Amino acid sequence: MGPYVDYMPRAVRFAPKEPAFASNGVLGMTLFLLAELMFFTGLISAYLVLRAGAGDWPPPGQPRLPVAATAFN
C-alpha cells in the first residue's frame, strides 16, 4: 500500500465572498458609455476647431450661382 492510503483531507473553510463593487453588466455599460462620451467629445471638438479656423464662404470675388437655374436641381 502506498503512503497516501490513510490520507484524509481536512475540512476546508471558505471565506465568505465579498460583495462586488458593481456587476459585470453595470461595469461594461459604464465603460461603454464613457467610451462613447469620449468619442463624441472628440468629434464635436474637431468640428469646433475646424469651424473656428475656416474662412468665410464663399470666398470674396467668387461669382454667385443663379438661383433660378439651380433651385430645381
C-alpha positions in Angstrom: 0.0 0.0 0.0 1.2 3.4 -0.8 1.9 6.3 1.6 -1.4 8.1 0.6 -3.8 5.4 1.6 -4.5 6.7 5.0 -4.7 10.3 3.9 -7.9 12.1 5.0 -8.4 15.6 3.7 -9.2 18.2 6.3 -12.4 20.2 6.2 -11.8 23.3 4.2 -13.5 26.5 5.2 -14.0 29.1 2.5 -14.1 32.7 3.4 -17.4 34.5 2.6 -17.3 36.2 -0.8 -17.1 40.0 -0.6 -19.8 41.8 -2.5 -18.6 43.1 -5.8 -18.3 46.8 -6.5 -20.5 46.5 -9.5 -21.8 43.6 -11.5 -20.2 42.8 -14.9 -23.1 44.3 -16.8 -23.1 47.6 -14.9 -19.3 47.9 -15.3 -19.4 47.0 -19.0 -22.2 49.5 -19.7 -20.4 52.2 -17.7 -17.2 51.7 -19.7 -19.2 51.7 -23.0 -20.9 55.0 -22.1 -17.7 56.6 -21.1 -16.0 55.5 -24.4 -19.0 56.9 -26.4 -18.8 60.1 -24.4 -15.1 60.5 -25.2 -15.7 59.6 -28.9 -18.4 62.2 -29.4 -16.5 64.8 -27.4 -13.6 64.3 -29.8 -15.9 64.6 -32.8 -17.5 67.8 -31.6 -14.2 69.3 -30.6 -12.7 68.6 -34.0 -15.8 70.2 -35.6 -15.4 73.3 -33.5 -11.7 73.6 -34.1 -12.2 73.3 -37.9 -15.2 75.6 -37.9 -13.3 78.3 -36.0 -10.3 78.1 -38.3 -12.2 78.1 -41.6 -12.6 81.3 -43.6 -15.8 82.8 -44.9 -17.7 81.0 -47.6 -18.0 81.7 -50.4 -14.6 83.3 -50.9 -14.6 87.0 -51.9 -14.7 87.5 -55.6 -16.3 84.2 -56.5 -19.3 84.6 -58.8 -22.7 83.7 -57.3 -24.7 80.9 -58.9 -28.0 81.8 -60.5 -30.7 80.8 -58.0 -33.3 80.2 -60.8 -31.2 77.7 -62.6 -30.1 75.8 -59.5 -33.3 75.8 -57.4 -34.9 72.8 -59.1 -31.9 70.5 -59.3 
